[in-house]
């Protein structure tokens, strides 16, 4: 391991790397994004759901990844804040395997991929 060291107790400690939280959203209801969410795997959503994003003015620079983890079906979702290029009132569709990366610029959520 090149990105680890052994501490005084003999335990291996990671010293490098980039780790972000990943969360599977299998809910039958809307989903509220929480502070440690980074990647949201949207799967088995039986109808259009709303992903409740934080106010972009409170999290400048934050990036969220929304990924369709359903192997066979497209997933429809909405958001409670506008996402630049796609208004929040419009249903967004992720085909199987597709993802959206969105980032707050301090005013709006912007689709960056």
Steps between C-alpha positions, in 0.01 A plus 500: 500500500658825393229725643506359854722499804517307825427700814655447846245233589579300184176590323504586131384857439402637159695818425384582150198454281172661422189350656142615464177355632279293272135436581243279331160665477239226486231709663136492411493870589696816430862508617657780707870543420703505823834665577720198432330388176716510190387223263134405499414175328139528390350155459166327505309826497155398385387853418644848467656610830642830618860520613494776762824690446653740751470870423790570259570825687600297808747262333709680238725253321317188613477225240234230491491202266162348416531159335239265358576169668203325343639248254204495262283809541526873468434697819306825516571756771448864585680744728377772732753755365568594141790325339654731243416374151207298633230671708390326818142476380606280211527127557854380442564152369810292554528199271651189658865559586486877436607759758472872558760698690367825638688773686390804696649830388353677803187602310386200294558131454680451167525177302874461438516179295 
